[in-house]
Amino acid sequence: MIPSNRWFPSGWQDRAAWFQNFTLQFAAIGPGLGFTPAEITEVEKDNLVIQFLAEVMVQIDSFDDGVREYRRIITSEAIGKPTPNFPANPAFVHPGAQPTGIFERLDKLRTRIMAAANYTTEDGALLRILTKAPDPISPTDVKPSIKVSAAQTGYLFSIIVEKREKSDMWDVLMLKKGASSWQTVKTATGKSIDVTVSPTTVGEAEQIQVRVQLKLRNQNYGQPSDIVYVTVNP
């Protein structure tokens, strides 16, 4: 498992920096929250593995870049150009065996810390284990989802719009077979609306394409919904 990104970083170097801070703060705060020296030592050992992995990954990336550059020069440069030096092999010193499950141990430890009798939000801030509010969705990324269903008769369909975010209204757009452009047929402010279609040929069923464009203060808001096909009946 990987802890939630609402409190745990996603990048490896960021995780290493986070773990280093957590380890130092836990050593200071842990005893007051009822944790034993052995539990603090276990966190320190986990941190050594995390720091080792972060450093090794940087060295491996650097070595990989060096080998690729060596390969490029030795194969592609002109005869007579200086011979490149092959990069030195990286040397690793593992901090010692540690049981599998560092992230799971961390997640369970966070739960225990926040349930401790003496725990405060100040402790959580120092340990960086407080849940962050999710980033608000960008207006350009807003995209509604729609459900369209046709009535049995009357050239009528109903549309339900979800994921409207901050929009204050929405347009129903329709494209008939053979038409070259979308037509706005209705505007709504709630979650759903009924739309009656003027048929191309009276008495015959007709398939149309439907989508929704959200609006905010009379301006388009976000992306149009996906297109849904619906067949209306006489």
N, C-alpha and C positions, 0 to 999 in steps of 0.2 A: 504494500500500500504506500501511497504518498500522501502526506498530510494536506489538508485543505489549503489552496492558494489564497484563501481569505486571511490567512495569518502566516503561512509559510512561503518563502520565496520560491520561484520556479527555476531560476538560473543557478547553475552549480556554484559559481563564485559567490553569488549572493547568498546561497545556502550556507556556504562555508563561513562567510562573515556573520550570518545570523547565528549559526551554531556556536561560533566562538563567543559571541556576546551572551548567548543563553547559558553557556557553560560557566562563564565568569559570574554572571548574575545569580545563577542557581546555587553556586558555591556559597554566595553571601546570603541569599534569601532562604534557601532550602531548609537549613536547620530550624529557623523560626516558624516554618510551615509544617514541621514534624518529620522531615526527611532525614534519613540516617547518613552517616559518613560513607557507608558502602554504596548507597544509591547515588550520592554525589560523585563518587569515584567512577561508578558505571557510566554516568553521563560524560565524564572527562575522557574515558576510554573511547566512547562512541565518537566524541569530538575529534580525537586524534585520528581516527579512521577517516572522518569527513575531511579534515584538513589535508591528510595524506592524499586522498583521492582528488581533491581540488588542485593540489600542486602537481600531481602526476599528470592530470589531464592537460595542464598548461604545458608541461614538458613534452608530452606526447605530440600535442599539436605543433609545438615548435620544431620537434624532430621531424615530423611529417612534412612540414613546410620546407625544412632544410633538405630532405631527401628529394622532394619534388624539384627544388631549385638545382640540386646537383644533377639530377636526371636531365633536366632541360639543358644545362650548360654542356654536360659531357656528350650529349647526343646531338644537340642542335647548333652549337656554336661552330664557327669555322675552324678548320685546321690551323694550328699555330696560336690559337687563343690560350690564355693561361689555364692550366688544369685546375679544376676546383678541388677543394678539400671535402671529403665526405664528412657529414656532421658527426660529432662524437655521440656515442650511445648514451642515452640518459641512464643515470644511476638512481635506483629506488631503494629506500630503506623502510620497509613496512613497520608500522608501529606495534604490531603484535596481533595475535588472533583475537577476534571478538565475535560473539554469537551473531547469527543472522537476525535481521529485523530491527535495525537502528530506527527507521522511520516509525514502525509500529510502536516501539518502546517510547519514542518521543511523543507520539499522539496520545498514548495512554497516560504518560507522565503529565502532559498538559491537562488532561481531564482531572487527574488527582490534585494537581496544584490548584486549579480553579475551584475545587471542592473543599480545599483545606479550610479549617475554621478561621484561621488568621489571615486568609488571602484577601488582598485588596486590589482594586484596579490599578493602583500605583505599582504593585508588584507585577501585574500583567503587562503594564507599559514597559517596565524595565526589562522583563523577559521577552518582550515583543511577541506575546501570545494572544493579544486581544484581536478579536475578529474585526476586519476592516469592512466598511460598508461597500457593497459592489459599486463599481463605476457606473454612472448613469449612461444609458445607451445614447450614442450619438444620433442626432436627428437624421443624419444621412443614412444611418443603418436601420432606421425604423422600417419595418415591413409588416403590414397587417396580414392576417390569415382570414380566409372567407369560406363560408359554407353556403352553397346555393342549392335550393330545392324547388322544383317546379310543381305548381298546382295541377290537379288532374284536368281542369278545364279553365278557360278564361284568359289564355295567354298571360298567365301570371306566374311569377316566381318570387320566392322569399330569399333574402340574403342576410346572414349573420356575420358580423365583423368582430374579430378578436385581435388582440395585440395593437390596440389603438394608441397606446402610450399617452402623449400629451395633446393629441389632436382634439379639436373642438367640433369637428364635423368631417364628413367624408362624402365623396362623389361616387355614384355608381356609374361605371362606364360600360358601354355595350358595343359590340362589333357584330353586325349581321353578315351573313354569307354574301360575298361579292362586294361588300362595302370597302372603301379604301381608307377610312379613318374611324377612330373611336368616337362615340357619341356619349355625352354626359346626359343620362336620362333621369337622374334623381339625386338629391342631396339630403343627407340625414345627419342627425346629431346623436342618436342613441346607439344601441347595439345592433338593431335589426330594422328591416324595412321590407315592404312588399312593392314590387314593380310590375306594372302592366305593360306589355309589349304591343306595339302596333304591328300586326303581321304583314309580311311582304305579300303573301297570298292568303286572303281570307278563307278560312275553312281548312287550311293545311297546317300540320305541325311544323315548327321551325326551330332549327338549332342555332343558338347564338353563343357568342363568347362574352364572358362577364369578368370584370375586375374592379377593384376599388382603389381610389386615390385618397389618402388622408389629407386633411386640410388643417391649418392652424392660422387663425386670424386672416382667413380668406386667401392664404398662400398654400401651395403644395407643401406637404410635410412628409418627408421620407420617400420611400420607393413605392411604386404601385404593387398591389398584391399579385400573386400568381394568377394566371388566367384559368378560369373554370368554364367548361362547356355545359350548357343546359339546354334541354329541348322543351319548349313551351307548346301547349296543346290548345286547340280551339275549344 
